[in-house]
Amino acid sequence: MSLALRCTAAFLLLGCARAVQTNAGPAAGPRTRAERTSYLETSRYADVISFLDSLRGRPELTFGSIGKTNEGRDIPYVIASRPRVATAAEARALSRPILYVQGNIHAGEVEGKEALLAILRDLTSSSRPNALDSVVLIAVPIYNADGNERFGHQEQNRGSQNGPEMVGVRANAQNLDLNRDYIKAEAPETRASLAMFNTWDPDVFVDLHTTDGSYHGYALTYAAPLNPAAPLGMWTRDSIMPLLRQRMQSRHGFPTFDYGDFIDDDTLSKGWATFDSRPRFGTNYYGLRGRIGILSEAYSHDPFERRVKSTYAFVREILSLAAEKSAGIRKKFTVPTQIPIRSSMIPAPDSIGVIAEVMDRTGDSTRTQAGVPKGRRRTGRYLTVKMPVMDRFRPTLSASVPVRYVIPESDTQVVRVLRHHGITVGQASQALPNTQLMSEAYVFDVDSTIVAPRPFQGHREIRLTGRWRRDTRRIPAGSFIVSTSQPLGLLAVYMLEPQSDDGLVTWNYFDRELKPGGIYPVFKTGGVPPTP
Ligand SMILES: [Zn+2]
């Protein structure tokens, strides 16, 4: 029904002003495009900007841009806190959790954008105490702004999603999936978000998405950092997520569960499996920075309005819980002596009941709901089936952490990307005695380079086999030096280890220098001797 028609119909009963009021949401202020259209439409870039402009002047808010997209759009951020903060130094001085919440990384998945706008409005509509008294919120509602503007029909852009009719696309304007770009950092959007991470060092990163798979019984599914090298990953999974789950149910009536899909839709008892542990995915990446990442996935087969509301409730509960669990969330870690760099998915210790929706066949080719394949029908009947839940990873290969990595002077691209990540890279000075003999150096002999058969994100990913060997090496003047005793030392190890499942070798940074029978150009010195 169009908005005008709805208003006319409502006017007969209540008067139109009252009907509009009913749609206005819980707090005073502007309404999102989703709210104004009774959840028939989602915001364009211009809608987001004008909504944010209408919040200017609210005393809790600071406005800015994290950087520009490929097509030159500013990616807006809003920082919300009481008292208001304008700089990272001011935020740190408050000694409270800083949360970075991002919507629209996949621009067809639109409820995060709408929920974040509503949250900014609602948290600043009255002076009553709320989470902004205890946390600093950095909201980035329209991260993939270029993707958002490539509006097309849902059927085209988001095949298994229940509306709205017109949405953006998954990729950015370079056709890159920004949620596979966190290590290689090729997109200007990624580099802009890394710069924000480096400046603000948020304690929690929340990435808002929509599912695109199984017919399950949850309004929203979630994941903590899945990489076993993430220092706070397990704590987040076992101490934060169960509380969020409980509160989503008891306070909002939204059932939630660990993100996943049924392994086999026809034989549910085979299990439920999460996605991937590699740090190309934002929330896993954020875990390797020693912080907390939370993936939020609203259920794509729910109506748009319910998806906005479940995402809204989830983010609000995360803000409140971060305030309560401030000490655990802000816990600092030291880089261990061994770091997992490859891993494989394993089940939780016990089988768990997972809710599935029973799907019927219609016997013809009609489409029963947007996002449901032709000839299939949702029944509204749900089964709880006990099954293995693959929600975690165990290390299959670990790296010994050296004191430092030594990178050839010619590898300037490698140094550039490390610095985008905020990793400190020094250089062996010309002024010092220009060679230093290291008796405890380790070099990696390459047995083979395995190239992925198919291109992915414009790359043919590389995997190396080989072994470490002890050697005596000089550090030539001009070499780049990465110390592991720095705040992002763990991330540096993950990116520089030659056998890492998602490091710079993977993304072709060393292709020129890699040959079977040769050596990996980066060597390491000091620390625990690597196992050969
Ligand atoms: Zn997504």
Residues whose N, C-alpha, C, O or C-beta is under 5 A from the ligand:
A	BS01	ZN	H106 E109 H209 T210
